[in-house]
Amino acid sequence: MNPEARQEALRYHGLVESKDGLALTVQGFRKASRRALELREQGDPEAVRMFTLDPGDPLRWEYCRCIQIEAYTDEVHRSGF
């Protein structure tokens, strides 16, 4: 994966690089929330707990960040990087 493709993948997943690693954008939070809804419907206990939290709760944002990092990592692996 070249640097441009990497940046595009980060942008697609709603992630940005920060001094502390990868941070979640509002777009990423929305995408992750949609994915979490699917997981909740499948009975995933973490997704169920996540939706009991206020949308502004840092734990909810961290959960969503992890979902997006996982999706980004899967894409990187599929690309052969």
Secondary structure as GFF3:
##gff-version 3
##sequence-region A 1 81
A	DSSP	alpha_helix	3	12	.	.	.	ID=ss1
A	DSSP	beta_strand	15	18	.	.	.	ID=ss2
A	DSSP	beta_strand	21	24	.	.	.	ID=ss3
A	DSSP	alpha_helix	26	41	.	.	.	ID=ss4
A	DSSP	alpha_helix	45	50	.	.	.	ID=ss5
A	DSSP	alpha_helix	58	79	.	.	.	ID=ss6
###
